[in-house]
Amino acid sequence: MRTLLLVLAAVGFAGAAEAQSKSAPGGMMGTAGVKTHLEALHYKDVRDLRRGPDGQWVGNATQGNVPKMVTIAPDGTVIAR
């Protein structure tokens, strides 16, 4: 009986860990994750990042010495203007 309870508890913890790993699309968690994502796409001087109610991030960055306003969708897609 004790072994069965231990197995059920282990399965429960594994399910909780799996649910937590799916909470942030594209592996982005917070401002630091978004900044790292932009820097990986060769944006520099990333600043003023803020998250909108729709889950999109907006901020400012420099790409090729040109300042741009960037929008990052929850799936990681970047739109620069």
HELIX and SHEET records of a PDB file:
HELIX    1   1 ARG A    2  SER A   21  1                                  20    
HELIX    2   2 PRO A   25  GLY A   27  5                                   3    
HELIX    3   3 GLY A   30  ALA A   40  1                                  11    
SHEET    1   A 4 LYS A  44  ARG A  51  0                                        
SHEET    2   A 4 TRP A  57  GLN A  63 -1                                        
SHEET    3   A 4 VAL A  66  ILE A  72 -1                                        
SHEET    4   A 4 VAL A  78  ALA A  80 -1                                        
END                                                                             
